[in-house]
Amino acid sequence: MVNSVTNLGRSGVYDWLIQRVTAYVLALYTIFLLGFMLTTDVTYESWSALFSQTWFRIFTLLALLSLGAHAWVGLWTVTTDYIKAAGVRFLVQAACGLTMFVYVVWGIQILWGL
């Protein structure tokens, strides 16, 4: 079994489970947003009203964290499969991880107005 400090779930089964759970969260979030946009006249006021509700902010935060975890597991899998040199792979994974971390923190700041 491959054990690396850069994988999220620490094993293939956990990584698989993380991918599936986060995929469901992202699918539900996408379906909800599509339904909202199709059934509502989307204006600044309606969009602002939706994002002012705490339950939707929490749902959006869950989707944002799910996107980060889902992307990390996918990128870790791709980089470990296709980049064989350990130093290069580490640098690519570090760059991807830093980018995702910045996006998640930035998303949280936007979402909660921090």
FENHU-V177106 format. One record per residue. PHI is phi in radians with two decimals (999 if undefined). PSI is psi in degrees with one decimal (999 if undefined). OMEGA is omega in whole degrees, -180 to 180 (999 if undefined). Layout:
phi->{PHI/PHI}
psi->{PSI/PSI}
omega->{OMEGA/OMEGA}
This chain:
phi->{999/-1.41/-2.19/-2.28/-1.30/-1.64/-1.42/-1.41/-1.57/1.25/-2.78/-1.09/-1.15/-1.17/-1.09/-1.07/-1.14/-1.06/-1.06/-1.24/-1.12/-1.18/-1.11/-1.13/-1.07/-1.14/-1.14/-1.09/-1.12/-1.13/-1.08/-1.08/-1.11/-1.09/-1.08/-1.09/-1.22/-1.37/-1.80/-2.22/-1.32/-1.31/-2.19/-1.04/-1.15/-1.20/-1.15/-1.14/-1.13/-1.12/-1.36/-1.46/-1.43/-1.08/-1.07/-1.32/-1.11/-1.16/-1.09/-1.17/-1.08/-1.06/-1.16/-1.13/-1.15/-1.13/-1.10/-1.09/-1.16/-1.09/-1.15/-1.11/-1.09/-1.12/-1.18/-1.09/-1.11/-1.14/-1.17/-1.26/-1.37/-1.94/-1.93/-1.48/-1.26/-1.06/-1.15/-1.14/-1.04/-1.09/-1.12/-1.14/-1.14/-1.13/-1.12/-1.13/-1.11/-1.12/-1.08/-1.14/-1.07/-1.08/-1.11/-1.15/-1.11/-1.08/-1.08/-1.14/-1.07/-1.14/-1.11/-1.77/1.15/-1.47}
psi->{136.1/127.2/117.6/147.4/-12.4/-9.7/152.7/-45.8/-5.4/-4.2/164.0/-37.0/-44.2/-39.6/-42.2/-43.9/-41.3/-44.2/-42.8/-45.3/-45.4/-32.4/-40.7/-42.9/-46.4/-37.2/-44.7/-41.3/-43.4/-44.8/-42.4/-47.8/-40.8/-44.1/-41.3/-44.3/-32.0/-27.7/-3.8/142.3/100.9/112.1/175.3/-40.4/-44.2/-39.0/-43.2/-39.1/-38.8/-46.4/-9.2/-12.0/132.4/-41.4/-36.4/-33.3/-41.1/-40.8/-41.2/-40.4/-43.0/-41.8/-39.2/-45.5/-37.3/-39.5/-42.5/-46.4/-42.7/-45.4/-39.9/-45.8/-42.1/-46.0/-36.8/-42.6/-45.9/-45.1/-37.5/-26.6/-36.9/-17.0/106.4/-30.6/121.3/-40.9/-45.3/-44.2/-42.8/-42.7/-41.9/-44.0/-38.5/-42.6/-43.4/-43.6/-42.4/-43.1/-46.0/-38.9/-45.2/-43.7/-41.1/-45.8/-42.6/-42.7/-40.5/-41.1/-44.0/-46.1/-44.1/2.0/37.8/999}
omega->{178/178/-177/180/-177/177/-171/-173/179/172/-179/-179/179/176/178/180/177/179/-177/-179/-180/177/177/179/-180/178/178/179/179/179/179/-179/176/177/178/-178/180/-176/-176/171/-173/175/178/-178/-179/179/179/178/179/-177/177/180/-176/-178/-180/175/178/177/178/176/177/178/179/177/177/178/178/-180/-179/180/-179/-180/179/180/177/-180/-179/-178/179/178/-169/178/-174/-179/-173/-178/179/179/179/180/178/179/179/179/178/180/178/179/180/178/179/179/179/179/178/177/178/177/179/-176/-175/177/-179/999}
